[in-house]
Every structure is written in C-alpha cells, then in structure tokens.
Amino acid sequence: MTPSPSAEHDPLASLTDAIAAGLPFALLARDGQTVEVLTGDVVDVDLLADIPLVGPSTGSGTEPVRREVLALVPYRQIVERGFECHDDGAPLRCLVIDRHDAVPLDAAIAALPNVAVPLTDAGFDIPDEEYADIVRRVIANEIGRGEGANFVIRRDFTASVDVDPLTAALTWFRALLEHERGAYWTFLVSTPGHLAVGASPEAHVSAQDGVVTMNPISGTFRHPAGGATAETLTEFLSSTKETEELFMVVDEELKMMSAVCSDGGRITGPHLKEMSRLTHTEYMLRGTSTMDPRDILRETMFAPTVTGSPMQNACTVIKRHEKAPRGYYSGVAALFTPSAAGTGHDLDAPILIRTAYLEGGRLRVPVGATLVRHSDPDGEVGETHGKAAGVLGAIGAIPRDEAAERAALDEDAPAGHRAPLGDDPTIAALLEARNERLAPFWMNPQDAAAPTADAPTARADARTAVVVDAEDRFTTMLAHQLRHLGFAVTIAPWSQATPALLDDADLVVAGPGPGDPRDDDSPRIARMREIVGGRLASGRALLAVCLSHQVLADALGIDLAPLAAPHQGLQKTVELFGQPASIGFYNTFTARVAPGTTARGVTEIAADADSGDVYAMRGPGYASVQGHLESILSRDGLVTLDRLVTHALTPVDA
C-alpha cells in the first residue's frame, strides 16, 4: 500500500496529534521524499502466527478485513525455532494500523523538535579489555573447537537522558532525517514504555507478490575524517577478513532462502552500501515463495550478520558469552501490508540495528562485532566503538564529523550528491572480482526442477533422498541441489531421522553440523554415529558431509584430529579422485591419514599430499566429502556432488 495524503485529513495532523495525545505511533522514512505516519492500537502477542493480520468484518460485509500491522519482533522470539536465548520477556509488539499517512519530508522535519539532549554517565556496559577477553575466548573455545564459523557478540553503549524521552527521540529522528543517508529504514516507534529510533541499513527479508528478497550485508568501513575516498576504501575491500565474512553471511542467508523458496535463491551483487559515516558490502538474494509472510519471517529469524553461523549453535554461543538479554537488538521491525493483488500480505522487515532505545530515562545503543577465526580482539573492540559512534553521531548525541558530511555532498554534482564510490572503476573491479570465486549455480536463474547451465543433467529415474540435519541448515541448500539432480528430498533433524524413514530412502545424506566428532557425551554426535554406521553396514547408498564425513572416517578406523587453524569459510582447490575441485570448507576437525595414503581397505581416499588431511572418501555404496559442496564458495560443488552421489548409488557389483 502506498500512503498518500487524504483530502479529508491533514497528514501532518496525524503526526502532531499523535505526539500531543501520547498515542502509539510510528514514523518511517523509506523513500527519501516522505515520512510515513502510522497510528493505531497496540496488541502484544505470543507467537508470529498470532500477529493479527486479519480482523473481523465491518458493517454489512462478511469477509474478514485484512489489516496493516507493524510488528516489533524481539530477539527472544528465536525460541519459536527451538533455539536458546536469555529470555527477558520483551513483547512481540504489534501496532495494528488504522491510519497510514505520508507527510512531505521537509514538512515533517519542520514539525519535529530540535533541542539539546545531553548525555550523562555514558559508556559501555562491558569495558574494552573485558570485551577483548570475550573475543579471545570465542575464537579459542567456540570457533577453535568447531562450534561454528562466526559469531556476533554484542555490548551496549548506555547513558542517562534527562530530557523528556519522547522529545529526545523525536529530536534524534529529526537529526537522522537531516543527516543520515543510505539507510533502508529511518524510523521512530513510540509505544507504551518503549521508544526506539534508528536508521537500519539492512533489509533482512521482504516478500512482495510472491518474490522473497534478502539483503546480506557484512563488513564495516568507518569513514576517516573528511569522508571516504576510493583510495581509503580500496584497502578495506582488499581485506581477506572482510571478504570471507561477507561470503559466510551469504551462505547462511542462502540456507534460509532455500528453506522458504522453491527456487532456492539467486545471488546478485556485490554492491556497496554507502551511508553517511559507514560503508558496507552487500549482496541481494531473490527467490519465489507461496508461504505466509509470518512463516517466512519465522524461517528467517534472524540475520547471521547479527547472530552468526550455523544459526542454532550461534544462539547457544550468544547465550554463553553475552551477559544480558538482547531485547529488540538483532530482531526485526516487520511491516505487513495487504497486497495489491487482493489476497495475503506483503512483508518489509529491516533488522533492528543502528538503533537507540530509551527506557526509564536511559539510552541504550547495542552494537556487535562479527568474530571469525582471524579476528583481532583489539580490532573488534574498535569496531564496536565505530558502530556506536556511527549511531550517536547520526542522532546528534555526539559531535558529527562535519568534514565527512561536506564530503558526502558536492553541490556541483547532479542532484546535489557526489558520485557513489561504487561507480569508481577501481572499486567496481574489486567488487566484481569477488564473484570469480563463487559458484555459478547460485548466481544463475533457477527454478525448482530444471538444472542450470552449469548443472549435470537430472536423472531420469525418480530417486528419493533423506538429508539428515545435524544442526546446520546447509542441509536446505544440499536438498535444493539434490532436487536439481532429480531427487525427491526430505530433510529430517537428527533427532527425528527414524530407522523407517532412512530405510525407505534410496540415498541417505548424513549432513554437517557443529562440534567435535570425538565427543562421546553429545547425544547428537552419538545419533549421527548410529545413522552413518547403520547405513554403512546396510550397504545402501550413503553420502556423508563435513561432520558426518568425520564420523564415517572414524567408523572406518581413520584418525581424527583438530586442525592447526580452523578452515571456516576457506576456499581450496583440491584433487578429488583424479579431478581438481574448487570447494568451500567450514571445518575445525579433520580425518587424517599418513601422507601419500590413497586407500584404506576398499575405501579410496583423496587427501592432502603433505598433511594427510582427508578431503573425500568413496567405497562400495558410500562416499563422503569434508567440504561443503552446496556453499557459494564451491565453484565445482554441483558437479562434484553429482560425482559422489553417482558413485554411492552405483551397485556394488556394477
């Protein structure tokens, strides 16, 4: 729905009346031209499915009324996916909209207050050195022990505010309208006991007319004094850490896209997300879905840019290392709008980051750093300072970098803005070069059944496959690729992969997951051993991936060991049974044989010539691979998957 002024109602009055009466309202700036004013009643619900998108019929009508709803979804809602969190009871708050107006941007700015809002007692809730120690522990004890590829650990900048909270929030919103550029949503939400004002750069998920879009953003370049230039940005774009961080985030969001979209999701980009004080790198993912938008939202909770991967274990790690609940940080603001087609709703849901919260006279600005295998603790401390300063400077709570703001404007340029840095030939070439590393499968248009140009021909004979999920939703991407190879696929969590289900499958794919494959106390590892061992003993087709590859190696008597440095988001070209393959790796442990070993009994082994680290195995009725063939980092992933599956399905006496 496109809001517009009403002949019977002054749109500006919606804003001033809501402020004066203390009514619940929201202000959204999404198009750079207007401020949308949303007013209505507040309803708190327990579950996403309870968001009241349909109301009773009115007047003489018999059809239910489709409502427009703005929902603030807190981080604690992650429990709907069965994941862990510190539960602070933050409500799933819904503003059921009865009026939606648009106010011209200049008129809205003029109507908003502009007062001094001094901060006192300001600082981070966790001191710098303590946060650096948390970073070290996460790298050593979580990433270093195979618990995941990356994790986002937050801390909060807090301060006291003596000004009336609504006046402060409106002042900050005005400052964002005047000074912040490049945000996806600039917003203020005022409901009883809760004020949030921010400029989110990231559209987590949207759905319009059946097209689902996700916008993974990662990497943060804080502009130097005087603003960003092509020269200063080149160093940032050349950083291995920043590049791999973005690739890992794209992989994690493709897991979600593959769960909600029949065509899995296509990647376009990368692009620069240029804001007034920060620049990020981003991709766009698009696919088609017939799911209810509330279900889409549930399956995509929450962005890996603010949690980590794999998602389920990231939530466990967050709970282990963060001292306090997150509130709404890393949740979403979800606007459900009746679709123009007349049925259902469209969804627009940015991430709740770059947001200031006012509660009980205290300002809270949560910020987090993405921790990966080669993170520098002091550098991550600096990143949280940069992000907090970006929010505080944008709202005018601390002095702005006026030189940077002047650099962001060039009065001689068209439309009053300097040319985007993404248009600079050197910058554009650096961005485009990133795609040379990625799998064409995920870059090309897809549908649910037909192979893409780089895919092998799908099998003519109908086959069934069960993919066992060991708590890493890379399995959704694996399932999507298997469907392209002609399989009818079922994904089963490890705890629900019953013997009957597995016995009925032509192919069992034992999937990846976090953790130490040698852990004798883990029920999940124990069950994966049962699944792999049982299928191996049956002689029926088995493919084992990553963690399950290690479990299979252990069952075959091959030693397991930790890597000297984790291979989280690492791309390698390896020799697999006579053919080179470019594959993405996400492993901390490895199966290892003596260098030069090419077989163990009837099992063929593809291993590193120097270290003996085992990359793949195959034998009668089974095959395995350490890497993630479904990852965007696996340029040869689909072809290699087809090779291994074909081997596993080949009759032993063939």
C-alpha distance (Angstrom), angle and dihedral (degrees) to the residues before:
residue distance angle dihedral
M1 . . .
T2 3.81 . .
P3 3.79 110.7 .
S4 3.78 117.5 -135.2
P5 3.78 137.7 174.0
S6 3.78 115.6 -87.2
A7 3.79 123.9 -132.5
E8 3.80 89.1 -137.3
H9 3.76 97.4 44.5
D10 3.79 132.6 50.5
P11 3.84 104.5 -131.4
L12 3.78 91.4 -151.1
A13 3.80 88.4 56.9
S14 3.80 88.6 62.5
L15 3.77 88.2 62.0
T16 3.79 99.3 42.2
D17 3.81 94.5 41.0
A18 3.81 93.1 50.4
I19 3.79 91.0 49.6
A20 3.80 93.6 46.7
A21 3.80 95.3 46.0
G22 3.81 95.6 43.9
L23 3.81 90.8 -124.6
P24 3.80 123.3 158.7
F25 3.79 110.3 -92.1
A26 3.77 144.2 152.6
L27 3.79 130.9 -146.1
L28 3.81 118.5 -155.1
A29 3.81 129.6 -176.1
R30 3.79 109.5 -169.0
D31 3.79 108.7 141.6
G32 3.80 103.8 42.4
Q33 3.80 90.9 -119.6
T34 3.80 107.2 69.0
V35 3.77 143.9 24.9
E36 3.79 113.3 -131.5
V37 3.80 115.2 -140.8
L38 3.80 114.9 -153.8
T39 3.80 121.2 -173.1
G40 3.77 131.9 173.3
D41 3.77 145.9 103.3
V42 3.80 126.1 -44.3
V43 3.79 119.9 -125.9
D44 3.82 123.2 178.0
V45 3.82 115.7 -152.3
D46 3.79 135.2 -176.6
L47 3.80 103.2 -134.2
L48 3.78 137.9 29.5
A49 3.80 87.8 -118.2
D50 3.82 87.5 61.2
I51 3.82 94.9 60.3
P52 3.83 99.6 124.4
L53 3.80 101.8 -122.5
V54 3.81 92.2 150.9
G55 3.78 126.5 49.6
P56 3.78 134.0 -175.9
S57 3.78 119.2 -74.8
T58 3.78 117.6 -93.5
G59 3.78 131.5 -139.9
S60 3.78 113.4 -12.3
G61 3.81 93.9 -25.0
T62 3.77 120.6 117.4
E63 3.79 99.1 -165.2
P64 3.82 118.1 91.5
V65 3.79 114.9 -108.8
R66 3.79 117.7 -111.8
R67 3.79 107.7 -134.3
E68 3.76 133.5 -153.6
V69 3.81 110.7 -128.7
L70 3.79 134.4 -177.1
A71 3.81 108.9 -156.7
L72 3.79 126.0 -168.3
V73 3.80 104.5 -151.7
P74 3.82 113.6 -160.6
Y75 3.79 123.9 -147.0
R76 3.81 90.2 -111.9
Q77 3.82 88.1 70.8
I78 3.82 85.6 80.6
V79 3.81 86.1 88.9
E80 3.82 86.4 78.3
R81 3.80 85.9 72.9
G82 3.79 91.5 48.2
F83 3.81 93.5 -106.4
E84 3.81 127.5 138.1
C85 3.80 128.5 -106.9
H86 3.78 144.5 151.0
D87 3.80 98.7 -93.8
D88 3.79 112.4 -141.5
G89 3.80 95.0 167.8
A90 3.81 92.8 -117.2
P91 3.80 104.3 172.7
L92 3.78 126.1 -114.7
R93 3.79 89.5 -123.9
C94 3.80 122.2 -159.2
L95 3.79 126.0 -166.7
V96 3.80 102.6 -158.2
I97 3.78 99.6 -152.8
D98 3.79 120.3 -135.3
R99 3.81 96.0 165.1
H100 3.81 129.1 33.3
D101 3.80 116.4 179.0
A102 3.78 136.0 167.0
V103 3.79 121.9 -134.5
P104 3.83 120.5 -167.0
L105 3.79 109.0 -104.9
D106 3.81 95.7 -119.2
A107 3.80 92.3 49.2
A108 3.79 91.7 49.6
I109 3.80 92.1 50.4
A110 3.79 90.9 49.6
A111 3.81 91.4 51.5
L112 3.80 94.5 51.4
P113 3.82 123.7 88.2
N114 3.78 121.5 -108.2
V115 3.78 108.1 -162.9
A116 3.77 135.0 145.9
V117 3.81 111.7 -91.5
P118 3.81 107.1 -170.0
L119 3.78 118.8 -163.7
T120 3.80 122.8 -142.8
D121 3.79 133.5 -175.8
A122 3.81 89.0 22.9
G123 3.79 127.8 173.7
F124 3.78 145.8 94.5
D125 3.78 119.7 -59.1
I126 3.83 88.8 -135.5
P127 3.83 116.6 48.0
D128 3.80 117.9 -122.6
E129 3.81 96.6 -108.7
E130 3.78 92.5 47.2
Y131 3.81 90.2 51.0
A132 3.82 89.9 48.5
D133 3.82 88.5 53.1
I134 3.81 89.7 52.3
V135 3.82 88.8 52.4
R136 3.82 90.5 52.0
R137 3.81 92.1 49.5
V138 3.80 93.1 48.8
I139 3.82 91.7 50.4
A140 3.80 93.3 46.6
N141 3.79 102.7 34.9
E142 3.80 103.3 30.2
I143 3.82 110.3 25.5
G144 3.81 90.3 28.1
R145 3.82 91.2 54.6
G146 3.75 97.6 46.4
E147 3.79 98.9 -101.4
G148 3.80 92.8 133.0
A149 3.77 149.8 -44.4
N150 3.81 100.6 -98.2
F151 3.77 139.8 -4.8
V152 3.80 134.2 -162.8
I153 3.80 114.5 -139.7
R154 3.77 116.9 -174.8
R155 3.75 137.8 -157.9
D156 3.81 129.6 -174.0
F157 3.77 132.1 -120.3
T158 3.81 106.3 -147.5
A159 3.78 136.5 -175.8
S160 3.78 141.2 162.1
V161 3.81 119.6 -105.5
D162 3.81 119.2 -161.2
V163 3.82 95.7 -176.2
D164 3.81 119.3 95.1
P165 3.85 102.7 -79.4
L166 3.82 96.4 -128.6
T167 3.79 91.7 47.4
A168 3.80 89.7 50.4
A169 3.80 92.3 48.5
L170 3.82 92.8 47.9
T171 3.79 90.4 48.6
W172 3.80 90.8 51.6
F173 3.79 91.6 47.0
R174 3.79 89.3 52.9
A175 3.81 89.9 50.8
L176 3.80 90.2 52.5
L177 3.80 91.3 50.8
E178 3.78 91.0 50.4
H179 3.79 101.1 41.1
E180 3.82 113.7 17.0
R181 3.81 118.6 87.2
G182 3.77 132.4 -176.8
A183 3.81 98.6 29.0
Y184 3.78 118.1 143.8
W185 3.81 91.5 -145.3
T186 3.78 127.8 10.4
F187 3.78 106.2 -167.4
L188 3.76 151.4 163.3
V189 3.80 121.6 -161.9
S190 3.80 118.8 -170.3
T191 3.80 118.4 -173.5
P192 3.82 130.8 148.5
G193 3.81 109.2 -60.2
H194 3.79 93.5 -5.4
L195 3.80 134.3 87.3
A196 3.80 124.3 174.0
V197 3.80 126.7 176.1
G198 3.77 125.5 173.7
A199 3.78 152.9 125.6
S200 3.78 109.8 -118.7
P201 3.80 114.2 -160.9
E202 3.77 94.9 -165.0
A203 3.79 133.5 74.1
H204 3.77 100.0 -156.5
V205 3.79 97.7 -171.4
S206 3.78 136.8 -13.8
A207 3.78 133.0 177.7
Q208 3.79 123.4 -163.9
D209 3.78 125.0 168.0
G210 3.80 90.3 -18.1
V211 3.81 95.9 -49.9
V212 3.81 113.4 120.3
T213 3.80 119.3 -158.0
M214 3.79 129.7 -171.8
N215 3.78 125.3 -174.9
P216 3.81 113.7 -156.3
I217 3.80 110.1 -164.5
S218 3.77 124.7 -177.2
G219 3.76 139.9 156.7
T220 3.80 120.5 57.6
F221 3.80 123.0 -139.8
R222 3.78 111.8 -172.3
H223 3.78 108.8 -151.1
P224 3.80 114.9 -116.9
A225 3.79 121.5 -126.9
G226 3.76 107.7 -63.9
G227 3.79 94.9 26.1
A228 3.79 139.0 -82.2
T229 3.79 122.4 -50.6
A230 3.79 133.3 -173.3
E231 3.80 88.7 -105.2
T232 3.80 96.0 52.7
L233 3.80 91.9 42.7
T234 3.82 93.3 51.5
E235 3.80 92.2 68.1
F236 3.81 91.0 51.0
L237 3.82 92.9 49.3
S238 3.80 90.7 48.6
S239 3.81 92.3 57.0
T240 3.82 113.4 116.2
K241 3.81 90.5 -153.1
E242 3.78 94.0 53.9
T243 3.81 93.0 45.3
E244 3.81 95.3 48.5
E245 3.79 91.0 43.8
L246 3.80 90.0 58.7
F247 3.82 93.0 45.9
M248 3.80 90.9 52.2
V249 3.80 90.9 50.9
V250 3.81 91.3 50.0
D251 3.81 90.2 50.8
E252 3.80 90.3 51.3
E253 3.80 94.0 49.5
L254 3.81 91.4 46.1
K255 3.81 86.3 59.5
M256 3.80 87.1 59.7
M257 3.80 94.0 43.6
S258 3.80 90.5 51.5
A259 3.80 88.9 53.7
V260 3.82 95.9 52.4
C261 3.82 104.0 28.4
S262 3.79 126.5 67.3
D263 3.80 90.0 -148.1
G264 3.77 95.5 47.8
G265 3.77 98.8 -128.2
R266 3.79 135.1 -76.3
I267 3.81 124.0 -125.5
T268 3.80 123.1 -133.8
G269 3.79 126.5 176.0
P270 2.94 149.3 -7.2
H271 3.79 101.2 -134.4
L272 3.76 137.0 166.6
K273 3.79 118.9 -108.9
E274 3.80 100.3 -151.2
M275 3.79 117.5 -166.0
S276 3.78 131.2 169.7
R277 3.80 96.2 -91.2
L278 3.80 105.4 7.7
T279 3.80 137.1 44.8
H280 3.81 124.4 -157.7
T281 3.79 135.6 -176.8
E282 3.79 119.4 -123.9
Y283 3.81 146.9 175.6
M284 3.80 129.8 -155.7
L285 3.82 121.6 -133.1
R286 3.82 121.2 -164.5
G287 3.79 134.7 -178.4
T288 3.79 141.5 143.5
S289 3.80 128.2 -100.4
T290 3.79 140.4 170.7
M291 3.81 94.0 -159.8
D292 3.81 124.6 124.1
P293 3.82 106.5 -96.6
R294 3.81 90.2 -122.3
D295 3.80 88.9 57.9
I296 3.80 90.4 47.6
L297 3.79 88.2 53.0
R298 3.81 91.8 49.4
E299 3.81 93.7 50.3
T300 3.80 91.1 49.3
M301 3.82 98.9 48.7
F302 2.99 107.9 158.7
A303 3.79 140.0 6.3
P304 3.82 113.9 -110.7
T305 3.81 87.7 -140.3
V306 3.80 86.9 74.1
T307 3.82 100.8 29.6
G308 3.82 114.2 26.6
S309 3.78 138.7 -130.8
P310 2.89 142.5 -34.4
M311 3.77 84.0 30.5
Q312 3.80 101.9 -142.4
N313 3.78 94.6 50.3
A314 3.81 90.8 40.9
C315 3.79 88.5 62.3
T316 3.81 89.7 51.6
V317 3.80 91.3 49.9
I318 3.81 91.4 48.1
K319 3.79 90.3 53.3
R320 3.81 90.0 48.6
H321 3.80 96.3 51.6
E322 3.80 107.2 27.3
K323 3.77 113.0 80.8
A324 3.79 99.8 -153.9
P325 3.82 138.9 33.7
R326 3.79 118.0 -86.7
G327 3.79 99.8 -130.7
Y328 3.80 106.3 -164.4
Y329 3.81 95.8 -22.8
S330 3.84 109.3 123.4
G331 3.80 91.2 9.7
V332 3.79 121.3 106.1
A333 3.77 141.8 -110.6
A334 3.81 102.5 -133.7
L335 3.80 120.9 -163.6
F336 3.81 112.2 -164.4
T337 3.80 111.7 -165.1
P338 3.83 126.1 -178.2
S339 3.79 105.6 -104.8
A340 3.78 120.8 -113.0
A341 3.81 89.1 -124.4
G342 3.80 89.0 71.2
T343 3.79 98.5 -115.5
G344 3.75 130.7 79.7
H345 3.77 129.2 -8.7
D346 3.76 138.4 -78.1
L347 3.79 118.9 -132.7
D348 3.80 131.8 -143.0
A349 3.80 113.6 178.3
P350 3.82 124.4 169.3
I351 3.79 122.0 -174.1
L352 3.78 116.7 -99.9
I353 3.78 97.8 -119.6
R354 3.82 130.8 120.0
T355 3.77 84.4 40.8
A356 3.80 133.0 138.8
Y357 3.80 119.1 -149.3
L358 3.79 125.6 -158.4
E359 3.76 115.5 -158.1
G360 3.79 125.7 159.0
G361 3.79 94.3 -15.1
R362 3.80 93.0 -51.7
L363 3.77 127.0 114.9
R364 3.80 116.1 -143.4
V365 3.80 124.1 -172.3
P366 3.83 110.9 -179.4
V367 3.81 116.3 -157.9
G368 3.79 132.9 172.6
A369 3.79 141.3 -167.3
T370 3.80 125.2 -140.4
L371 3.80 108.2 -123.3
V372 3.80 118.1 -152.6
R373 3.80 134.1 169.0
H374 3.81 94.7 -82.3
S375 3.80 98.9 37.5
D376 3.78 116.7 141.4
P377 3.83 109.8 -136.2
D378 3.80 93.7 -143.8
G379 3.79 90.2 46.6
E380 3.80 91.1 53.0
V381 3.80 90.0 49.7
G382 3.79 87.4 53.4
E383 3.80 91.2 49.6
T384 3.81 91.7 57.2
H385 3.81 89.6 49.5
G386 3.79 89.5 50.6
K387 3.77 94.0 49.7
A388 3.80 93.5 46.8
A389 3.80 90.9 47.6
G390 3.80 89.3 49.5
V391 3.80 91.1 57.6
L392 3.81 95.5 40.5
G393 3.79 92.9 46.9
A394 3.78 92.3 47.0
I395 3.80 93.1 53.8
G396 3.79 91.9 43.1
A397 3.79 94.8 -114.5
I398 3.82 89.7 127.5
P399 3.83 128.9 24.3
R400 3.77 113.9 -72.6
D401 3.78 125.4 -129.5
E402 3.80 94.9 -108.9
A403 3.81 92.4 -176.7
A404 3.79 89.6 57.1
E405 3.78 90.3 49.8
R406 3.78 91.2 50.9
A407 3.79 89.3 48.9
A408 3.78 89.3 53.5
L409 3.81 88.9 59.7
D410 3.78 126.1 58.5
E411 3.77 111.5 179.9
D412 3.81 91.3 -161.2
A413 3.81 93.2 56.8
P414 3.83 122.4 88.6
A415 3.79 113.7 -83.5
G416 3.79 90.1 8.9
H417 3.81 95.7 -80.3
R418 3.77 131.3 106.7
A419 3.80 117.4 -114.5
P420 3.82 112.9 -83.6
L421 3.79 112.7 -99.5
G422 3.80 87.8 -129.8
D423 3.82 87.2 71.2
D424 3.80 92.5 59.4
P425 3.85 106.9 109.9
T426 3.81 93.7 -131.6
I427 3.81 92.9 49.0
A428 3.82 92.5 44.2
A429 3.82 90.3 51.6
L430 3.81 92.2 50.1
L431 3.79 90.7 51.1
E432 3.81 94.6 46.2
A433 3.80 91.3 48.5
R434 3.80 89.7 64.9
N435 3.81 90.6 68.3
E436 3.78 91.7 60.1
R437 3.80 86.6 75.5
L438 3.80 96.3 50.7
A439 3.80 134.1 93.2
P440 3.83 112.7 -97.6
F441 3.81 88.3 -145.9
W442 3.79 91.2 74.0
M443 3.81 94.6 39.7
N444 3.81 96.2 55.5
P445 3.82 128.2 76.2
Q446 3.80 111.8 -92.1
D447 3.75 142.3 -174.1
A448 3.76 129.7 -162.8
A449 3.79 97.7 -96.6
A450 3.80 114.9 18.9
P451 3.82 121.1 82.1
T452 3.78 117.7 -120.0
A453 3.78 123.4 -121.5
D454 3.80 92.8 -88.4
A455 3.82 94.2 45.2
P456 3.79 127.3 98.6
T457 3.77 116.8 -112.4
A458 3.80 111.4 -82.0
R459 3.77 116.5 -110.2
A460 3.77 116.3 -96.1
D461 3.81 92.4 -147.1
A462 3.78 113.8 77.2
R463 3.80 111.4 -118.9
T464 3.78 132.5 179.4
A465 3.78 126.4 -137.9
V466 3.79 133.2 -173.0
V467 3.80 115.4 -156.0
V468 3.80 111.8 -158.0
D469 3.80 111.8 -145.8
A470 3.81 112.0 -144.9
E471 3.83 91.7 -173.2
D472 3.78 99.6 -70.3
R473 3.79 116.1 102.3
F474 3.77 91.9 -149.8
T475 3.81 76.3 103.7
T476 3.82 89.7 78.4
M477 3.81 89.7 58.8
L478 3.81 91.2 44.8
A479 3.79 89.5 51.8
H480 3.79 91.0 50.0
Q481 3.80 91.8 52.6
L482 3.80 91.6 46.3
R483 3.80 89.3 53.8
H484 3.79 87.9 54.8
L485 3.79 86.8 54.8
G486 3.80 90.1 55.6
F487 3.81 103.0 -96.5
A488 3.78 128.2 136.8
V489 3.80 99.7 -134.0
T490 3.80 134.7 -157.1
I491 3.81 121.5 -173.5
A492 3.81 114.2 -149.1
P493 3.83 125.8 -176.1
W494 3.80 111.1 -123.5
S495 3.81 91.1 -109.1
Q496 3.83 91.8 53.6
A497 3.80 99.9 42.1
T498 3.80 95.9 112.2
P499 3.81 122.7 -168.0
A500 3.81 90.3 -114.7
L501 3.80 91.7 54.0
L502 3.79 92.4 48.5
D503 3.81 94.6 44.1
D504 3.80 91.4 55.7
A505 3.83 93.4 54.9
D506 3.79 123.7 95.6
L507 3.80 87.9 -151.0
V508 3.80 130.7 24.5
V509 3.80 115.9 -159.5
A510 3.81 110.0 -163.5
G511 3.76 101.7 -154.8
P512 3.80 139.7 -146.2
G513 3.77 128.2 -87.5
P514 3.79 143.3 160.0
G515 3.77 127.6 -87.9
D516 3.80 144.0 52.2
P517 3.83 112.5 -48.6
R518 3.82 88.2 -149.7
D519 3.81 92.8 60.4
D520 3.80 106.9 123.1
D521 3.81 93.4 -176.0
S522 3.80 98.4 59.1
P523 3.83 115.8 99.3
R524 3.81 88.3 -158.2
I525 3.80 93.8 54.7
A526 3.80 90.1 44.8
R527 3.80 91.5 53.3
M528 3.81 92.6 47.3
R529 3.81 88.3 52.9
E530 3.80 89.3 52.9
I531 3.81 92.6 48.6
V532 3.81 95.4 46.8
G533 3.78 94.2 41.1
G534 3.81 93.7 47.0
R535 3.78 94.0 48.9
L536 3.80 91.5 45.6
A537 3.80 90.7 52.4
S538 3.81 91.8 48.8
G539 3.79 92.2 58.1
R540 3.80 90.7 -134.6
A541 3.80 124.3 132.3
L542 3.81 114.7 -66.3
L543 3.80 131.7 172.4
A544 3.83 115.9 -172.5
V545 3.82 120.8 -163.5
C546 3.82 130.4 -161.5
L547 3.84 106.7 -49.6
S548 3.80 90.0 22.3
H549 3.82 90.2 48.4
Q550 3.81 86.6 58.3
V551 3.81 90.7 47.1
L552 3.81 89.7 51.4
A553 3.81 91.5 48.6
D554 3.80 89.7 52.2
A555 3.81 90.0 50.9
L556 3.82 88.8 52.6
G557 3.80 91.8 52.3
I558 3.81 97.3 -103.5
D559 3.80 117.6 142.1
L560 3.81 122.7 -110.8
A561 3.79 124.2 -148.0
P562 3.82 140.5 166.0
L563 3.79 117.2 -102.3
A564 3.78 118.2 -114.2
A565 3.83 87.1 -122.3
P566 3.84 123.4 14.8
H567 3.80 117.2 -106.4
Q568 3.79 96.1 -139.7
G569 3.80 110.2 158.1
L570 3.82 92.5 -9.4
Q571 3.81 121.0 150.8
K572 3.81 117.6 -150.2
T573 3.79 135.5 170.7
V574 3.80 107.4 -136.1
E575 3.79 136.3 174.5
L576 3.81 111.6 -110.1
F577 3.78 113.8 -173.6
G578 3.78 96.0 -38.9
Q579 3.82 99.0 -35.2
P580 3.81 129.1 88.9
A581 3.80 115.2 -126.3
S582 3.80 130.7 -172.1
I583 3.81 104.7 -140.2
G584 3.81 137.9 170.5
F585 3.80 117.8 -126.6
Y586 3.80 129.5 -155.6
N587 3.79 103.5 173.5
T588 3.78 138.5 123.9
F589 3.81 95.8 -178.7
T590 3.78 130.3 49.1
A591 3.77 142.2 -168.4
R592 3.81 107.5 -118.5
V593 3.78 135.2 -162.8
A594 3.78 133.0 175.5
P595 3.83 110.4 -74.1
G596 3.77 110.8 -91.3
T597 3.81 94.8 28.0
T598 3.81 111.1 139.7
A599 3.82 101.0 167.7
R600 3.79 142.9 24.0
G601 3.78 108.6 -163.8
V602 3.80 107.9 -54.3
T603 3.82 91.6 -14.7
E604 3.81 118.1 101.3
I605 3.78 112.8 -146.8
A606 3.79 130.1 -154.6
A607 3.80 107.1 -164.0
D608 3.78 141.3 157.9
A609 3.79 108.8 -84.1
D610 3.81 93.6 -136.0
S611 3.79 106.5 33.9
G612 3.79 101.1 27.1
D613 3.82 90.5 -131.2
V614 3.80 106.0 159.9
Y615 3.80 114.8 -124.7
A616 3.82 98.8 176.0
M617 3.79 143.1 -7.2
R618 3.77 135.5 -162.7
G619 3.77 135.3 -176.7
P620 3.80 141.0 145.9
G621 3.81 105.6 -28.7
Y622 3.80 96.5 -13.7
A623 3.78 143.6 79.0
S624 3.78 134.7 173.3
V625 3.78 141.7 -171.4
Q626 3.79 132.8 -162.5
G627 3.81 94.6 -152.7
H628 3.78 129.4 70.3
L629 3.79 106.4 -106.1
E630 3.80 89.2 -174.9
S631 3.83 93.7 57.8
I632 3.79 121.7 107.8
L633 3.81 84.5 -122.8
S634 3.82 90.9 64.8
R635 3.79 103.3 87.1
D636 3.79 89.4 174.5
G637 3.78 94.4 35.7
L638 3.80 102.8 116.5
V639 3.80 95.0 44.1
T640 3.81 90.4 47.9
L641 3.80 91.6 47.4
D642 3.79 89.5 52.8
R643 3.82 91.0 50.3
L644 3.80 93.6 51.0
V645 3.81 94.9 43.2
T646 3.80 91.1 48.5
H647 3.79 89.8 52.7
A648 3.81 93.1 48.6
L649 3.81 91.5 50.2
T650 3.80 95.0 47.0
P651 3.82 110.1 107.8
V652 3.79 112.1 -108.9
D653 3.81 92.9 -121.6
A654 3.83 94.4 46.9
